[in-house]
Amino acid sequence: MAEDDFRLWEHELDSGTPQKEPTGGRGMVVVAGLTATGCTAMIALGEVPLGTAGLVLSSIILLLWRIGM
């Protein structure tokens, strides 16, 4: 017998049910902080293009991670 898909859809739409998985917000903040620190250090050491590229790339990755892609 096939699994009841409607029950899965109800669970996704019901905002009152707790999520089984953590959202990963703390990990995202740690990754963002470490990346920003590393890129700032690169800029301070004179590698401005590399540090700037790292900041831009990490910002795009974190944005996509945040919206769930």
C-alpha positions as a LaTeX table, in Angstrom:
\begin{tabular}{lrrr}
\hline
Residue & $x$ (\AA) & $y$ (\AA) & $z$ (\AA) \\
\hline
Met1 & 0.00 & 0.00 & 0.00 \\
Ala2 & 1.29 & 3.49 & $-0.87$ \\
Glu3 & 2.23 & 5.98 & 1.81 \\
Asp4 & $-0.32$ & 8.67 & 2.58 \\
Asp5 & 1.05 & 11.80 & 0.89 \\
Phe6 & $-1.77$ & 13.98 & 2.19 \\
Arg7 & $-0.58$ & 13.48 & 5.78 \\
Leu8 & 2.91 & 14.63 & 4.75 \\
Trp9 & 1.46 & 17.73 & 3.10 \\
Glu10 & $-0.61$ & 18.52 & 6.19 \\
His11 & 2.52 & 18.27 & 8.32 \\
Glu12 & 4.39 & 20.70 & 6.04 \\
Leu13 & 1.54 & 23.23 & 6.08 \\
Asp14 & 0.81 & 23.03 & 9.82 \\
Ser15 & 2.86 & 25.78 & 11.45 \\
Gly16 & 2.06 & 24.61 & 14.98 \\
Thr17 & 4.00 & 21.36 & 14.78 \\
Pro18 & 7.61 & 21.43 & 15.99 \\
Gln19 & 10.29 & 20.75 & 13.42 \\
Lys20 & 12.22 & 17.51 & 13.71 \\
Glu21 & 15.46 & 19.02 & 12.39 \\
Pro22 & 17.25 & 22.05 & 13.83 \\
Thr23 & 17.35 & 25.06 & 11.53 \\
Gly24 & 21.13 & 25.34 & 11.61 \\
Gly25 & 21.11 & 29.01 & 12.57 \\
Arg26 & 24.03 & 28.73 & 14.97 \\
Gly27 & 26.19 & 26.94 & 12.41 \\
Met28 & 25.42 & 29.59 & 9.84 \\
Val29 & 26.52 & 32.36 & 12.20 \\
Val30 & 29.77 & 30.53 & 13.02 \\
Val31 & 30.55 & 29.93 & 9.35 \\
Ala32 & 29.77 & 33.55 & 8.47 \\
Gly33 & 31.99 & 34.83 & 11.29 \\
Leu34 & 34.94 & 32.61 & 10.41 \\
Thr35 & 34.66 & 33.44 & 6.72 \\
Ala36 & 34.47 & 37.17 & 7.37 \\
Thr37 & 37.45 & 36.99 & 9.72 \\
Gly38 & 39.51 & 35.04 & 7.19 \\
Cys39 & 38.66 & 37.38 & 4.33 \\
Thr40 & 39.39 & 40.44 & 6.48 \\
Ala41 & 42.78 & 38.95 & 7.36 \\
Met42 & 43.49 & 38.41 & 3.65 \\
Ile43 & 42.63 & 42.05 & 2.94 \\
Ala44 & 44.81 & 43.21 & 5.85 \\
Leu45 & 47.74 & 41.13 & 4.54 \\
Gly46 & 47.55 & 42.90 & 1.19 \\
Glu47 & 45.56 & 40.35 & $-0.82$ \\
Val48 & 42.68 & 42.75 & $-1.46$ \\
Pro49 & 41.27 & 41.08 & $-4.63$ \\
Leu50 & 41.35 & 37.63 & $-3.03$ \\
Gly51 & 39.76 & 38.85 & 0.22 \\
Thr52 & 37.07 & 40.77 & $-1.64$ \\
Ala53 & 36.29 & 37.79 & $-3.87$ \\
Gly54 & 36.04 & 35.58 & $-0.79$ \\
Leu55 & 33.62 & 37.95 & 0.91 \\
Val56 & 31.42 & 38.20 & $-2.18$ \\
Leu57 & 31.42 & 34.45 & $-2.80$ \\
Ser58 & 30.73 & 33.60 & 0.82 \\
Ser59 & 27.88 & 36.12 & 0.94 \\
Ile60 & 26.25 & 34.49 & $-2.06$ \\
Ile61 & 26.68 & 31.01 & $-0.57$ \\
Leu62 & 25.26 & 32.07 & 2.81 \\
Leu63 & 22.32 & 33.79 & 1.12 \\
Leu64 & 21.50 & 30.65 & $-0.87$ \\
Trp65 & 21.94 & 28.51 & 2.26 \\
Arg66 & 19.57 & 30.77 & 4.18 \\
Ile67 & 16.82 & 30.61 & 1.59 \\
Gly68 & 17.18 & 26.85 & 1.38 \\
Met69 & 18.74 & 26.23 & $-1.99$ \\
\hline
\end{tabular}
